[in-house]
């Protein structure tokens, strides 16, 4: 049940969207009674927040190829692959919907992005130690600069592919080398 309900929630989000999601639909898809869901989650908002957080909390591989450019390329391409998959599109649609008004979603979104930055930070700190990036480069700012063009294209509905990821890497590295991503 602990695996089936969150998986069913993600599937329902993917197929129907946040506005059409119901506990009954999730229960039917998971093969459990809706009272089972209500015993474990207070409401559908908590269910969705937990399902999304759990789905995206899976370990992301942190590359260590020996160069910052190839490490960032691997991270950016992983982001593209994740966010263009059905679950990624469902997450993005949910985050951009009225769901953001619910405190549980804000908490889940904050935790999700905080976790991603924490996990990816070693890529930047290793690059600083190797002398590939300026010593005062702020890892979070570099990672935000890397992700921003990808998310912008996702939000605007433009094509997102590996070329998008590679271009984002070049932009982030250029900004870091120009000294505009220093820790404040």
N, C-alpha and C positions, 0 to 999 in steps of 0.2 A: 504494500500500500504506500509506503514512504517513497518508493521510486515511481510507482504507477501514477499517482495523483499529480506530482509535478510534471511528469512527462505528458500526461493528458492535458494539463493546463497549457503547456507550451504549444501542443498540437492545436488546441482550441483557439488560442491566440493567433496562431498562424493561419488557421482556416477561417475564423470568424471575426477576429479583431477584439479589442478590449471591450468596446461598447456592447457587443453581442454575447460576450462570455457569460455563462451562467454556471453556478455550482452544479445544477442538475446535469448540464451537458458534460462537465468535467467528470462527474461521478459516473455517468453512463459510459463515457470513453474509458475511464480507469477500471470499470467493472466493480465499483464499490457503491454503497448506499450514500446518499448525500449527508446523512447524519454522521457517517464516518468522517467526512470532510469537516463538518462543523465542529466535531469533537476535537479536531486537530488544528483548525484554522478558524479564527473568529468570524471572518467574512471573506468574500471573494477578493477584496483588495489585498488582504494579507496573504491569501493563497497565491495570487499572481506575483506579488512582490517576492515571496519566498521561492516560487518556481523560477522566476527570472534570475534571482540572485544565485540560486543553486546551480542553475544551468550554466551561467557564465563564470561561476567561481572555479570551474574545472581548471586544473593547472594549464597555463599557457607555457609552451616551451620557451625558455629563455636562451636565445642563441649565444654561443661563445665561439665565433669563427676565427677570432684573432684580429678582425678589423671592425671598426665602428660602422663603416658603410654597409658591409654585408650583414652585420648584426641587425642594424636598423632596417635593412631591406627585408630580412626574415620577419621581424616584428610587424612591419607595415603590411607585408603580404599576408601574414596570419590574420591581422585585423580585417583586411579586405575579405579574406575567405570566410571569417566568422560572421561579419556583418552582411555579407551578401547571401548567406545561407538562410533558409526559412526562419530559423529561430532568431537569427540576428535581425532580420527584417521585422519580425514580430516585436522584438525588444525595442527597436527604433520607433516603430509605429506606436507602441504603448507609451514610450517616454515622451513622444511628441503629442500625445492625446490629452484628454482631460485628466487622465490618470496622474499626471504630474502634480495635480492639486492635492493628492492624498499624501499625507505625511509618510506613510510606509514606503511609497514609491520614491519619494525624495531621499529617504534614508537608504533604500536599496541602491538607488542610482549613485549616491555619494559613496557608499561602501564598495560598489562594483568598480567605479573609476579609481578610487583610492587604492584598492587592491591591485588593479592593473598597473598603476604607476609604481607602487611599491615593488612589484615583481620585476618590472622592466628596468628599474633604477640601476641595477648592476651593469647593464649594457653601457650606460653613460659613464658610470664611475670607473669602470675598467678602461674605457676610452680615454678618460682624463688621465688616469695613471700611466697609460701607454704614451701620452703626449699627443694623442690624435685630436683632442679638443682642448680649448682654453681651460685653464685650471678653475676659473670661476663660473663655468657653465652650470646652470641650474638644471638638473636632470628632469624635473617635472615640466619646466618650460620647454625643454627640447622635445620631450615626449608629446606634449600638447601641440607643439608646432608640427610634429610629424603626423599626428592624428587629424588635425584640423582640416586639411584639404580632403581627406578621405571622407570624414563625416559631412562636410559641406556638400560634396557630390551625392552622398547618400540622401541627404535631406532634400536636395533640389531635384533628385531623380535622374541625375546625369549618370552616364556609364562609369562604373567603378571596376577596375581590373588591376592586374599586376603593373601595368604601365603607370596607373595612378599612384600605386604604392611606391614605385621607383622614383617618380617625380617628387613625391612627398619627402622622400629621403634626401634628395638633392636640396630641396628647399630648407629642410631642418638643418642639414649640415652647413649650408651657406649662411644661415642665420647664426648658428653657433660660432662659426669661424669669423663672422663679422662682429662678434662680441655683443650681439643684441639679446642673447639668452643668458646673460650673467645673473647670478643670484643677487637679489636686491638686498 
